[in-house]
């Protein structure tokens, strides 16, 4: 599931931080499965990396004093 930039901009800073943590954990699991040779959906690795980059980019655009 690819995140849309507009949806990310509607999130709070805390929600974005939590989503980044979740995706990083997911990416770790995907890489572990890839090394074990049992990854079912290899395209999810690149999607997760792109989603993390999108989240971090928009996070930098937001002021840290977000309510």
Secondary structure, DSSP 8 states (H G I E B T S, - for coil): ----HHHHHTS-HHHHHHHHHHHHHHHHHHHHHHHHT--S-THHHHHHHHHHHHHHHHHHHS-TT--
